Amino acid sequence: MLEFLEKLRAEHTEDDAVIAINEIETEINQKRYGLVWEEHEEHVDAALQQGVPVFTEVPERALDAGGAQPCHFLLEGDNLHSLRLLEKTHRGRVDVIYIDPPYNRGKGDFIYDDNYVVPEDGFPHSKWLSFMEKRLESAKRLLSPRGLLFISIDDNELAQLKLLCDELLGEDRFINLFIWKRNSSGKTEKDKFTVNTEYVLLYAGGSACELRPAYKPLAGSSEKLYSRDDHDGRGRYQTVSLQKPRDPGPETTFDYVDNRGKVWKCPPKGWRMRYEKIKALENDNRLVLTGRSLRVKDYWNERDSTGKRIDTLWDDLPENSKASKDLEQLLGRAGAFENPKPVELVKRCLSIGPPDAVVLDFFAGSGTTGQAVLELNREDGGSRRFLLCTNDENGICRQVTYPRLKTVITGRRPDGSVYSDGLPANLRYYRTDFIPRFSDDPDYSVQEGLLLHLAEMVQLELGTGLQNVLLLRSDEEADRLLADASALDGCRAVFVSAAVLLTGAQERRLAERELPVYLVPDHYFAKELLEVGER
């Protein structure tokens, strides 16, 4: 390329051309830090160019708990297809993303364009990075300002994934790398040490994110420290030093005089609290006034949690072997899915995010994230809602993911046996599909095809069924529904097809209610309709 630029210089001596050539040369020669890989196109990329993606509901797989509970969604199809549609309904609205992508171990775990990527492949890392980049770019657009992104990974692609996330999301958005002990007796490998850990990367979606405290069980030896009891109704306690470990200041540097007149000399670094606070503790009988230094009583039943706040080593969670047994018990059969993640691992990630989070998993696999959302909501009173995307490779979505969610929600296994009391919830099942952008038929209309799939998009955006939504897809439907004076009672929004011509009276009726009115399909597919000349 540099040699070619020299030829261009000889042929083009005008100022603008010379400046441009010099800029190109500088760009080629400058040093860079980051990832460089071969770009690859997937089949789904070509499909997105030839067709407009849509969702089609499978009504027989819907689960209804009744009432006004929000809906959870299971989306069957290529996750890039689903992500493109979610960008139309959930851009900037997803609060927690947890994904467990293929690890690209070269052992049949990563399929790229219907072919397994094996060690002999000339571009194993490049294909994986191309695959992940497209999906993480969508994830970035979907994350809310308070959003959190968790990614499970192992040694094989950890370094590449970290650099990719730093580049796409921003290095300043990196929060932590957690180490999860996935097994206790890993397989012995020749010329290597046993590997028994995996990782979870955590990134922030924006500056408004907050990390909620999460806890792991306290060691038995630590709990035994709470061995004292004054039998005053406050229960067991241990004593904690009041000496400050560092950074003395004038407000905490003083000699303390207790109520008996005994003087406690100021420690070298001062006290951990002001004089007035220590005096209040003494008056409440929370000081230990014996021994050589002042100590305060720390009561077991006044702890925020019976556990210890987590750090970056997660060695207290169930291992992979337990996750497989749990899935086997849930479905009533063995071997349904290889290496599912433990529900407790995903619950820990979710517990760090907001309790009212919209949760997305676009590598949903066996559906662990859906079960984690439902269980955690029951445990802490949260109102999380899940969006799960998975393909149906080897029948995974229909034979594993959906049956698992149905069992958790209803408490009945696929064979009819009892699993639990159930966790009632509303679930909608969508399949991905395409509407061709072009046709030889002169009367063909992309817009007419999209009108058949608007209900799915409306339900998805609102996170609920259509019971509180008015959807007007034709003039006849508008005339029939708006003729009823009570049709708008309890209505949250009105979606009007671009093919509908409202009368003046109908427009006034909508305006009087001050309801949000959305023009569809333009609301979701304006860009696509413009590209095919139908807008």
C-alpha positions in Angstrom: 0.0 0.0 0.0 2.9 2.3 0.8 4.4 1.7 -2.6 1.1 2.4 -4.2 0.9 5.7 -2.4 4.3 6.7 -3.8 2.9 6.1 -7.3 -0.1 8.3 -6.5 2.3 11.1 -5.3 4.0 11.0 -8.6 0.8 11.2 -10.5 -1.0 13.8 -8.3 0.9 16.8 -7.2 -2.0 19.1 -6.5 -2.2 20.3 -2.9 -5.4 18.6 -1.9 -4.2 15.2 -3.3 -0.8 15.5 -1.5 -2.5 16.3 1.8 -4.9 13.3 1.5 -2.1 10.9 0.5 0.0 12.1 3.5 -2.9 11.5 5.9 -3.4 8.0 4.5 0.3 7.3 5.0 0.2 8.5 8.6 -2.9 6.4 9.3 -1.1 3.3 7.9 2.1 3.9 9.8 0.8 5.0 13.2 1.1 2.6 16.1 -2.1 1.2 17.6 -3.1 -0.5 20.8 -6.1 -2.9 20.6 -7.5 -5.7 18.6 -7.1 -6.3 14.9 -8.9 -9.2 13.3 -10.3 -10.4 10.0 -14.0 -9.4 9.5 -16.4 -12.2 8.6 -20.0 -12.0 7.3 -22.6 -14.4 8.7 -25.6 -15.9 6.9 -27.8 -13.7 9.2 -26.1 -10.6 7.9 -27.2 -11.5 4.4 -30.7 -12.4 5.6 -31.1 -9.0 7.2 -30.1 -7.3 3.9 -32.7 -9.3 2.0 -35.6 -9.2 4.4 -37.1 -7.1 7.2 -37.0 -9.0 10.5 -40.2 -9.6 12.5 -41.5 -11.6 15.4 -44.4 -14.0 15.2 -46.1 -15.1 18.4 -46.7 -18.8 19.0 -50.0 -18.4 21.0 -50.2 -22.0 22.1 -47.0 -21.6 24.1 -48.2 -18.5 26.0 -48.5 -18.8 29.8 -50.9 -16.6 31.6 -50.9 -16.0 35.3 -53.9 -13.7 35.2 -54.2 -10.2 36.5 -52.1 -7.2 35.4 -48.7 -8.8 35.9 -46.0 -7.9 33.3 -44.9 -10.3 30.6 -41.6 -12.1 30.2 -40.5 -13.1 26.7 -38.8 -16.0 25.1 -37.5 -15.2 21.6 -36.6 -18.2 19.4 -34.2 -17.5 16.5 -30.8 -16.1 15.7 -29.9 -13.7 18.5 -28.6 -11.1 16.1 -32.0 -11.1 14.4 -33.7 -10.7 17.8 -31.3 -8.0 19.0 -32.0 -5.9 15.9 -35.7 -6.0 16.8 -35.1 -5.3 20.5 -33.3 -2.2 19.5 -36.6 -0.9 18.1 -38.5 -1.6 21.4 -35.8 -1.5 24.2 -33.1 0.9 23.1 -31.6 2.3 26.3 -34.1 0.4 28.4 -32.3 -2.8 29.5 -30.9 -2.6 33.0 -29.1 -6.0 33.3 -27.6 -8.1 30.6 -26.2 -11.5 31.5 -24.7 -13.7 28.7 -22.9 -17.0 28.6 -21.6 -17.0 25.0 -19.8 -19.9 23.3 -16.3 -20.2 24.7 -14.7 -21.1 21.3 -12.7 -24.0 22.8 -12.5 -25.7 19.4 -14.4 -28.7 20.8 -17.7 -28.2 19.0 -19.1 -25.4 21.3 -19.0 -22.6 18.7 -20.9 -22.8 15.4 -20.3 -20.1 12.8 -22.5 -20.1 9.7 -23.7 -23.7 10.4 -20.1 -25.0 10.8 -18.3 -25.9 13.9 -15.1 -23.8 14.4 -12.3 -26.3 15.1 -8.6 -25.8 16.0 -7.6 -26.3 12.3 -9.8 -23.4 11.2 -7.6 -20.5 9.9 -9.6 -17.8 11.7 -10.9 -19.2 15.0 -10.4 -16.0 17.0 -11.4 -13.7 14.1 -14.7 -15.5 13.5 -15.5 -15.4 17.3 -14.6 -11.7 17.5 -16.7 -10.8 14.5 -19.6 -12.8 15.9 -19.3 -11.2 19.4 -18.6 -7.6 18.1 -22.0 -7.4 16.3 -23.9 -8.6 19.3 -22.0 -6.5 21.9 -22.6 -3.4 19.8 -26.4 -4.1 20.0 -26.0 -4.8 23.7 -24.4 -1.4 24.2 -27.3 0.4 22.5 -29.8 -1.6 24.6 -28.2 -0.9 28.0 -29.8 1.9 30.1 -27.7 4.5 31.8 -27.9 2.5 35.0 -27.3 -0.8 33.1 -24.9 -3.6 33.9 -23.4 -6.1 31.6 -22.2 -9.5 32.9 -20.3 -11.9 30.6 -19.3 -15.4 31.5 -16.1 -16.7 29.8 -13.1 -18.9 30.3 -9.3 -18.7 29.6 -9.6 -19.3 25.8 -11.1 -15.9 24.9 -10.8 -13.9 28.1 -8.0 -11.7 26.8 -9.7 -11.0 23.5 -13.1 -10.4 25.1 -11.6 -7.9 27.6 -10.0 -5.9 24.8 -13.1 -6.0 22.7 -15.3 -4.8 25.5 -12.8 -2.0 26.4 -12.9 -0.9 22.8 -16.7 -1.1 22.3 -17.9 0.0 25.7 -15.0 2.1 26.9 -12.2 1.0 29.3 -13.6 3.4 31.9 -16.8 1.3 32.0 -15.0 -1.8 33.2 -15.9 -2.5 36.8 -14.6 -6.0 37.9 -13.4 -9.4 36.8 -14.9 -12.1 39.0 -13.4 -15.5 39.4 -15.9 -18.4 39.8 -14.8 -21.8 41.1 -16.7 -24.0 38.6 -15.5 -27.3 40.0 -13.4 -28.8 42.8 -11.9 -31.7 40.9 -11.1 -30.5 37.4 -9.8 -32.8 34.7 -6.1 -33.4 34.7 -4.5 -32.2 31.5 -1.1 -33.2 30.1 1.6 -30.4 30.4 -0.9 -28.2 32.3 -2.2 -27.5 35.7 -5.8 -28.4 36.5 -8.3 -25.7 35.5 -11.2 -25.3 37.9 -12.2 -21.7 37.4 -14.1 -19.5 35.0 -14.7 -15.7 34.9 -17.5 -13.1 34.9 -16.7 -9.7 33.4 -18.7 -6.8 34.6 -19.1 -3.5 32.7 -21.3 -0.4 33.3 -23.8 0.7 30.8 -23.6 4.4 31.8 -22.6 6.8 34.6 -25.9 6.2 36.5 -25.2 2.6 37.4 -25.1 1.6 41.0 -23.9 -1.7 42.5 -26.2 -3.1 45.1 -24.5 -5.0 47.9 -24.4 -8.8 47.5 -23.4 -11.3 50.1 -22.0 -14.8 50.4 -22.4 -17.0 53.5 -20.2 -16.2 56.4 -17.7 -18.9 57.3 -18.6 -21.0 60.4 -15.5 -19.8 62.2 -16.6 -16.2 61.7 -20.1 -16.8 63.0 -18.6 -18.4 66.2 -16.9 -15.1 67.0 -20.4 -13.8 68.0 -20.2 -15.7 71.3 -21.1 -13.2 73.9 -24.5 -12.4 75.2 -25.6 -9.9 77.9 -29.1 -11.5 78.0 -30.6 -8.0 77.4 -32.7 -9.1 74.4 -30.2 -7.9 71.8 -28.7 -11.4 71.3 -25.2 -12.5 70.5 -22.3 -10.1 69.7 -18.6 -9.8 69.2 -16.5 -6.8 70.1 -14.8 -4.6 67.6 -11.9 -2.1 68.3 -12.7 1.6 68.2 -9.2 2.5 67.2 -8.8 4.1 63.8 -6.4 2.2 61.5 -5.2 5.3 59.6 -5.6 8.9 58.7 -5.9 10.7 62.1 -8.0 13.9 62.1 -8.7 16.6 64.7 -12.3 15.5 65.1 -11.3 12.0 66.1 -8.2 12.8 68.1 -9.0 13.1 71.8 -8.9 11.4 75.1 -12.3 9.8 76.0 -13.7 10.1 79.5 -16.3 7.4 80.3 -19.3 7.9 82.6 -17.3 6.5 85.6 -14.6 9.2 85.0 -12.0 6.8 83.6 -9.8 8.4 80.9 -9.1 6.4 77.8 -6.0 7.8 76.1 -6.3 8.6 72.4 -4.9 5.8 70.2 -2.0 6.7 67.9 -4.3 7.1 64.8 -7.3 8.4 66.7 -10.7 7.0 67.2 -13.1 5.6 64.5 -15.8 8.1 65.4 -16.4 11.4 67.1 -16.7 12.0 70.8 -20.5 12.4 70.8 -21.0 9.1 68.9 -18.9 7.2 71.4 -20.7 8.7 74.3 -24.1 7.8 72.7 -22.8 4.2 72.4 -21.8 4.1 76.0 -25.2 5.5 77.1 -26.9 2.7 75.1 -24.7 0.0 76.8 -22.9 -0.8 73.6 -19.3 -0.1 74.8 -17.0 -2.7 76.5 -15.4 -0.7 79.3 -13.0 -3.4 80.3 -9.5 -4.3 79.1 -6.8 -2.0 77.7 -8.8 -0.4 74.9 -12.3 0.8 74.1 -14.3 -1.7 72.1 -17.9 -1.6 70.7 -20.4 -4.4 70.6 -21.3 -5.7 67.1 -24.6 -7.7 67.3 -25.3 -10.6 65.1 -29.0 -9.8 64.5 -28.2 -6.2 63.6 -26.1 -7.1 60.6 -27.4 -6.0 57.2 -26.9 -9.6 56.1 -26.1 -12.9 57.7 -23.3 -13.1 55.2 -20.1 -11.4 54.1 -20.1 -8.8 51.3 -18.8 -10.5 48.2 -15.4 -9.8 46.7 -14.1 -10.9 43.3 -13.5 -14.5 44.3 -16.7 -16.5 44.0 -15.8 -19.8 45.6 -19.1 -20.2 47.6 -21.4 -20.9 44.7 -22.6 -24.3 43.5 -20.5 -25.9 40.8 -21.4 -26.9 37.3 -22.1 -30.5 38.3 -24.9 -29.3 40.6 -26.4 -27.2 37.8 -26.6 -30.3 35.5 -28.3 -32.3 38.3 -30.7 -29.5 39.0 -31.7 -29.2 35.3 -32.1 -33.0 35.2 -34.4 -32.9 38.2 -36.4 -30.0 36.8 -37.0 -31.6 33.4 -37.3 -35.2 34.6 -34.6 -36.4 32.2 -30.8 -36.4 31.9 -28.6 -35.1 29.2 -30.9 -32.3 28.0 -28.3 -29.6 27.9 -24.5 -29.7 28.3 -22.8 -27.5 31.0 -25.7 -25.2 32.2 -24.7 -22.4 34.6 -25.9 -22.7 38.2 -29.0 -20.6 38.9 -27.2 -19.2 42.0 -24.4 -17.8 39.8 -26.9 -15.9 37.6 -28.9 -14.8 40.7 -25.8 -13.3 42.2 -25.2 -11.2 39.1 -28.8 -10.1 39.0 -28.8 -9.2 42.7 -26.1 -6.6 42.0 -28.4 -4.8 39.6 -31.7 -3.0 40.4 -34.7 -5.1 41.7 -37.0 -3.7 39.0 -34.6 -4.4 36.1 -35.4 -5.4 32.6 -33.1 -8.4 32.2 -31.7 -9.6 28.8 -29.9 -12.8 28.0 -29.2 -13.3 24.3 -27.3 -16.6 24.8 -30.1 -18.0 26.9 -29.3 -21.7 26.3 -31.3 -23.8 28.7 -33.0 -20.8 30.3 -31.1 -20.5 33.5 -31.5 -16.7 33.5 -35.3 -16.9 33.3 -35.4 -19.2 36.3 -33.0 -17.0 38.2 -35.2 -13.9 37.6 -38.4 -15.7 38.8 -36.7 -17.1 41.9 -35.0 -13.9 42.9 -38.2 -11.9 42.5 -39.8 -14.3 45.0 -36.9 -14.0 47.4 -36.4 -10.2 47.5 -39.8 -8.9 46.3 -38.3 -7.6 43.0 -40.2 -7.0 39.8 -37.5 -8.0 37.3 -38.7 -9.0 33.8 -36.7 -11.2 31.4 -36.1 -11.2 27.7 -34.4 -14.5 26.6 -33.1 -15.0 23.1 -31.9 -18.5 21.9 -31.8 -20.4 18.7 -33.5 -23.8 18.3 -30.3 -25.6 17.3 -30.9 -29.3 18.1 -34.3 -28.3 19.4 -32.9 -26.4 22.4 -35.5 -23.7 22.6 -38.6 -25.9 22.1 -37.3 -29.0 24.0 -35.2 -27.5 26.8 -35.6 -23.7 27.3 -39.4 -23.5 27.0 -40.1 -26.7 29.0 -37.8 -25.5 31.7 -39.5 -22.1 32.0 -43.0 -23.7 31.9 -42.0 -26.1 34.7 -40.7 -23.3 36.9 -43.8 -21.2 36.3 -46.5 -23.9 36.6 -44.7 -26.3 39.0 -45.4 -29.2 36.6 -42.8 -31.1 34.6 -43.3 -32.0 30.9 -44.4 -35.5 32.0 -47.1 -34.0 34.3 -45.3 -34.8 37.6 -45.0 -32.2 40.4 -41.8 -30.2 40.6 -42.8 -27.3 42.9 -45.7 -25.0 43.8 -44.7 -22.9 40.8 -43.8 -19.3 40.4 -46.8 -17.8 38.5 -45.8 -15.5 35.6 -46.9 -14.3 32.2 -44.8 -15.6 29.3 -45.0 -14.9 25.6 -43.2 -17.1 23.1 -42.0 -15.4 19.8 -40.3 -16.9 16.7 -38.2 -14.8 14.4 -39.1 -14.5 10.7 -38.4 -12.3 7.7 -40.6 -10.3 5.4 -38.9 -10.0 1.9 -37.9 -6.5 1.1 -38.6 -7.0 -2.6 -40.9 -9.0 -4.8 -41.7 -9.5 -8.5 -45.4 -9.0 -7.7 -46.3 -5.3 -8.6 -48.9 -5.3 -5.8 -46.5 -6.6 -3.1 -46.3 -4.3 0.0 -43.8 -4.7 2.8 -46.0 -2.5 4.9 -48.9 -4.8 4.6 -46.7 -7.7 5.7 -45.4 -5.7 8.7 -49.0 -4.9 9.8 -49.5 -8.6 10.6 -46.7 -8.5 13.2 -47.4 -5.2 15.0 -49.1 -6.8 18.0 -45.9 -8.6 18.8 -43.8 -5.4 18.7 -46.4 -3.5 20.8 -46.5 -6.2 23.5 -42.7 -6.4 23.5 -42.3 -2.6 23.9 -44.9 -2.3 26.7 -43.9 -5.5 28.4 -47.6 -6.6 28.7 -50.5 -8.0 26.7 -52.8 -5.9 24.6 -55.6 -5.7 27.1 -54.7 -2.0 27.9 -53.7 -1.0 24.4 -55.7 0.0 21.4 -54.3 -1.3 18.1 -55.9 0.1 15.0 -54.7 -1.7 11.9 -57.5 -0.8 9.4 -60.2 1.8 8.8 -62.8 -0.8 9.7 -61.1 -1.6 13.0 -60.9 2.1 13.8 -64.6 2.7 13.0 -65.6 -0.3 15.1 -63.5 0.3 18.2 -63.7 4.1 18.4 -67.5 4.0 18.0 -67.6 2.5 21.4 -67.5 5.3 24.0 -65.9 3.0 26.5 -63.2 1.7 24.2 -60.6 4.0 25.6 -61.4 3.4 29.3 -58.2 2.1 31.0 -56.2 2.4 27.8 -52.5 3.1 28.1 -51.6 3.9 24.5 -53.0 3.9 21.0 -51.1 2.4 18.0 -52.5 3.5 14.6 -51.4 1.9 11.3 -50.1 4.3 8.7 -52.8 2.8 6.4 -55.6 4.1 8.7 -57.2 7.5 7.9 -58.9 8.7 11.1 -61.9 11.0 10.9 -61.9 14.4 12.6 -64.2 13.1 15.3 -61.9 10.1 16.0 -58.8 12.4 16.2 -60.7 14.6 18.7 -61.7 11.7 20.8 -58.1 10.5 21.1 -56.9 14.1 21.8 -59.4 14.5 24.6 -58.0 11.5 26.4 -54.4 12.8 26.1 -53.3 9.3 25.3 -49.9 8.7 23.6 -50.6 7.8 19.9 -48.0 6.0 17.9 -48.0 5.6 14.1 -47.2 2.1 13.1 -45.4 0.4 11.4 -43.4 3.7 11.0 -42.9 3.7 14.8 -40.7 0.5 14.4 -39.8 0.2 10.7 -39.5 3.7 9.3 -36.0 3.1 8.0 -36.9 -0.2 6.3 -40.0 1.3 4.7 -37.9 4.3 3.4 -35.4 1.9 1.9 -38.0 0.0 -0.1 -39.8 3.2 -1.2 -42.9 2.8 0.9 -42.6 5.9 3.1 
